[in-house]
């Protein structure tokens, strides 16, 4: 991790904007799951931050390979993990092509609890004598109290509560990415208040024990006061993209897979 120059030329691509089941849901015939609109098709939630010299993936769920191919991603310099749930880490095995092309280990960053979970879930990667072709991963502990650099890029971890579980979101310059949020402390909100771009989850319309619903997400957006907000981690129960997006406040947009958020500085 090297501290170096800061660039204002960067973007965040939303690789997936769906829940742990994705959309369409297996076996479901609702109007959203049956919709022909590509914006109603949602892979599991993930994103990739890119600048002129760095490419950082946030989470690697079960659709990781498909997302990399769809976006034509040629290089990843690191993976940030928000938390250890299956829809956020189970695709880590597919970093192998990046190992082969770069000739180096893939740095993976997460909270200590998350790192320990990765070691247990992917025991074969960290065996004393791993089998040939196994992913090569370098694990790094991070926490919500210390920012860090990946090459030239400063990363600010943001602690949010996923129900009763503390997990991390991340701020890169003027872009903040949060997922699986239910509540946030004022201290953490202050880290991202008035950011230019905010990505935050909004599951559907009903109350949920570990995720913001639409009303709660809009209330949080009002408190953070970003220039523009994008809603992610969306269930098929939210409704059709075209209808929901048209009813949102002017500075809020229902995100979709492949959406690119460009910093305009």
VEXMARMI-445361 format. One record per residue (C-alpha): x, y, z. Coordinates in steps of 0.25 Angstrom, whole numbers, plus 2048, in hexadecimal, padded with zeros to 3 digits. Example, Ala and Ser with C-alpha at 12.3 -4.5 7.8 and 13.67 -1.06 7.14 Angstrom:
2
<<831, 7EE, 81F>>;
<<837, 7FC, 81D>>;
This chain:
265
<<800, 800, 800>>;
<<807, 80D, 7FB>>;
<<802, 81B, 7FE>>;
<<804, 824, 7F2>>;
<<7FD, 82E, 7E9>>;
<<7EE, 830, 7E9>>;
<<7E6, 82F, 7DC>>;
<<7D8, 835, 7D9>>;
<<7D6, 82D, 7CD>>;
<<7CE, 821, 7D2>>;
<<7C1, 819, 7D1>>;
<<7B9, 80E, 7D8>>;
<<7B2, 803, 7D0>>;
<<7A7, 7FC, 7D7>>;
<<7AA, 7ED, 7D3>>;
<<79D, 7E8, 7DA>>;
<<791, 7EF, 7E1>>;
<<789, 7E3, 7E5>>;
<<787, 7DC, 7F2>>;
<<78D, 7CF, 7F7>>;
<<783, 7C7, 7EE>>;
<<785, 7D0, 7E2>>;
<<77A, 7D5, 7D8>>;
<<773, 7CD, 7D2>>;
<<771, 7C4, 7DE>>;
<<771, 7B5, 7DB>>;
<<763, 7B0, 7D8>>;
<<75C, 7BE, 7DA>>;
<<752, 7C3, 7CF>>;
<<750, 7D1, 7D5>>;
<<750, 7DD, 7CC>>;
<<75E, 7E1, 7CF>>;
<<764, 7D3, 7CE>>;
<<75C, 7D2, 7C0>>;
<<760, 7E0, 7BC>>;
<<768, 7E1, 7AE>>;
<<76E, 7EE, 7B3>>;
<<77D, 7EB, 7B5>>;
<<77D, 7F5, 7C1>>;
<<774, 7EB, 7C8>>;
<<77E, 7E0, 7C7>>;
<<787, 7E1, 7D3>>;
<<794, 7D9, 7D7>>;
<<799, 7D8, 7E5>>;
<<79D, 7E6, 7EB>>;
<<7AC, 7EA, 7E7>>;
<<7B3, 7F5, 7E1>>;
<<7C1, 7F9, 7DC>>;
<<7C8, 806, 7DE>>;
<<7D2, 80A, 7D3>>;
<<7DB, 816, 7D1>>;
<<7E6, 818, 7C7>>;
<<7EF, 80F, 7CE>>;
<<7E7, 806, 7D8>>;
<<7DC, 7FC, 7D7>>;
<<7D5, 7F8, 7E4>>;
<<7CA, 7EE, 7E5>>;
<<7C0, 7EF, 7F1>>;
<<7BB, 7E1, 7F4>>;
<<7BC, 7D4, 7EC>>;
<<7AF, 7CD, 7EC>>;
<<7AA, 7C1, 7E4>>;
<<7A9, 7CA, 7D8>>;
<<7B7, 7CF, 7D8>>;
<<7BC, 7C7, 7CB>>;
<<7AF, 7CC, 7C3>>;
<<7B1, 7DA, 7C8>>;
<<7C0, 7DB, 7C4>>;
<<7BD, 7D5, 7B6>>;
<<7B1, 7DE, 7B4>>;
<<7B9, 7EB, 7B7>>;
<<7C5, 7E6, 7B0>>;
<<7CE, 7E8, 7BD>>;
<<7DC, 7E5, 7B9>>;
<<7E3, 7E9, 7C7>>;
<<7E0, 7E9, 7D6>>;
<<7EA, 7EE, 7E0>>;
<<7E2, 7EB, 7EC>>;
<<7D5, 7E5, 7F2>>;
<<7CE, 7EC, 7FD>>;
<<7C4, 7E4, 805>>;
<<7B8, 7EB, 80C>>;
<<7B5, 7DE, 814>>;
<<7B5, 7CF, 814>>;
<<7A7, 7CB, 80F>>;
<<7A7, 7C1, 803>>;
<<7A2, 7CB, 7F9>>;
<<7AE, 7D4, 7FC>>;
<<7BA, 7CA, 7FC>>;
<<7B7, 7BD, 7F6>>;
<<7BD, 7C1, 7E8>>;
<<7CB, 7C3, 7EE>>;
<<7D0, 7B7, 7E7>>;
<<7CE, 7BE, 7DA>>;
<<7D9, 7C7, 7DC>>;
<<7E2, 7BD, 7D6>>;
<<7E3, 7C2, 7C8>>;
<<7E8, 7D0, 7CE>>;
<<7F2, 7C8, 7D6>>;
<<7F7, 7C1, 7C9>>;
<<7F7, 7CE, 7C1>>;
<<7FE, 7D7, 7CB>>;
<<807, 7CC, 7D1>>;
<<804, 7D1, 7DF>>;
<<7FB, 7CE, 7EB>>;
<<7EE, 7D5, 7EC>>;
<<7ED, 7DF, 7F8>>;
<<7E0, 7DD, 7FF>>;
<<7DB, 7E7, 80A>>;
<<7D1, 7E5, 815>>;
<<7CE, 7E5, 824>>;
<<7D5, 7DB, 82C>>;
<<7C8, 7D3, 82E>>;
<<7C6, 7D3, 81F>>;
<<7D5, 7CF, 81C>>;
<<7D4, 7C3, 826>>;
<<7C7, 7BF, 81F>>;
<<7CE, 7BF, 812>>;
<<7D9, 7B6, 817>>;
<<7CF, 7AC, 81C>>;
<<7C6, 7AD, 810>>;
<<7D1, 7AB, 806>>;
<<7DA, 7A3, 80E>>;
<<7E0, 79C, 802>>;
<<7E6, 7AA, 7FD>>;
<<7EE, 7AB, 80A>>;
<<7F3, 79D, 80C>>;
<<802, 79B, 80E>>;
<<803, 794, 801>>;
<<7F7, 79A, 7F8>>;
<<7F4, 792, 7EC>>;
<<7FA, 798, 7DF>>;
<<7F0, 7A2, 7D9>>;
<<7EA, 7A6, 7E6>>;
<<7E7, 7B5, 7E8>>;
<<7F2, 7BD, 7EE>>;
<<7ED, 7C7, 7F8>>;
<<7F4, 7D1, 801>>;
<<7EB, 7D4, 80D>>;
<<7EB, 7E2, 814>>;
<<7E3, 7E6, 820>>;
<<7DD, 7F3, 820>>;
<<7D3, 7FA, 82A>>;
<<7C9, 806, 82A>>;
<<7D3, 810, 831>>;
<<7DF, 810, 827>>;
<<7DF, 814, 819>>;
<<7EA, 80E, 810>>;
<<7EF, 80E, 802>>;
<<7EF, 804, 7F7>>;
<<7FA, 809, 7EE>>;
<<7F6, 818, 7EB>>;
<<7E8, 817, 7F0>>;
<<7E3, 81B, 7FE>>;
<<7D8, 812, 804>>;
<<7D0, 816, 80F>>;
<<7C8, 80A, 816>>;
<<7BA, 80E, 81B>>;
<<7B4, 805, 826>>;
<<7A5, 802, 824>>;
<<79C, 7F8, 82C>>;
<<796, 7ED, 824>>;
<<78C, 7EA, 82E>>;
<<795, 7E7, 83A>>;
<<7A1, 7E4, 832>>;
<<7AC, 7EF, 830>>;
<<7B0, 7EF, 821>>;
<<7B8, 7F9, 819>>;
<<7B4, 802, 80D>>;
<<7BF, 80B, 806>>;
<<7C2, 819, 802>>;
<<7CB, 81C, 7F6>>;
<<7CC, 82B, 7F4>>;
<<7BE, 830, 7F1>>;
<<7B8, 822, 7EF>>;
<<7B2, 81A, 7FB>>;
<<7AE, 80C, 7FA>>;
<<7A5, 806, 805>>;
<<79D, 7F9, 804>>;
<<795, 7F0, 80E>>;
<<793, 7FC, 817>>;
<<788, 7FC, 822>>;
<<78E, 807, 82B>>;
<<79A, 811, 82C>>;
<<7A0, 819, 837>>;
<<7A1, 828, 836>>;
<<7B0, 826, 836>>;
<<7B0, 81E, 82A>>;
<<7A6, 827, 823>>;
<<7AF, 833, 825>>;
<<7BA, 82C, 81D>>;
<<7B1, 82C, 811>>;
<<7A8, 838, 813>>;
<<7A7, 840, 806>>;
<<7AE, 837, 7FD>>;
<<7AB, 839, 7EF>>;
<<7A7, 82A, 7EC>>;
<<7A1, 820, 7F5>>;
<<79D, 812, 7F2>>;
<<794, 80C, 7FD>>;
<<78B, 800, 7FF>>;
<<77C, 800, 7FE>>;
<<776, 7F2, 7FF>>;
<<767, 7F4, 7FC>>;
<<75B, 7FB, 803>>;
<<759, 7F3, 80F>>;
<<761, 7F4, 81C>>;
<<76D, 7EA, 81D>>;
<<775, 7E6, 829>>;
<<783, 7E8, 822>>;
<<781, 7F1, 816>>;
<<77B, 7FF, 813>>;
<<76E, 7FF, 80C>>;
<<76B, 80A, 802>>;
<<765, 814, 80C>>;
<<771, 812, 816>>;
<<77B, 813, 80A>>;
<<775, 820, 806>>;
<<775, 826, 814>>;
<<784, 822, 815>>;
<<787, 829, 808>>;
<<781, 835, 80E>>;
<<78A, 835, 81A>>;
<<796, 832, 812>>;
<<793, 83D, 807>>;
<<79B, 838, 7FB>>;
<<79A, 83E, 7EE>>;
<<795, 832, 7E8>>;
<<790, 825, 7EE>>;
<<78F, 817, 7E7>>;
<<787, 80B, 7ED>>;
<<78C, 7FD, 7ED>>;
<<78A, 7EF, 7F3>>;
<<77C, 7EF, 7ED>>;
<<772, 7E4, 7EF>>;
<<768, 7E0, 7E4>>;
<<75E, 7E5, 7EE>>;
<<762, 7F3, 7EC>>;
<<75A, 7F4, 7DF>>;
<<75E, 7F7, 7D0>>;
<<76A, 800, 7CE>>;
<<763, 809, 7C5>>;
<<757, 80C, 7CF>>;
<<75F, 80D, 7DB>>;
<<76A, 816, 7D5>>;
<<760, 820, 7D0>>;
<<75A, 821, 7DE>>;
<<767, 824, 7E5>>;
<<76C, 832, 7EA>>;
<<774, 83A, 7DF>>;
<<782, 837, 7E5>>;
<<77F, 828, 7E7>>;
<<780, 81D, 7DC>>;
<<77C, 80E, 7DD>>;
<<78A, 808, 7D9>>;
<<78B, 7FC, 7CF>>;
<<796, 7F3, 7CB>>;
<<7A1, 7F9, 7C2>>;
<<79E, 807, 7C7>>;
<<7AA, 810, 7C7>>;
<<7AC, 81B, 7D0>>;
<<7B7, 825, 7CB>>;
<<7BD, 82F, 7D4>>;
<<7BC, 83C, 7CC>>;
<<7C7, 845, 7D3>>;
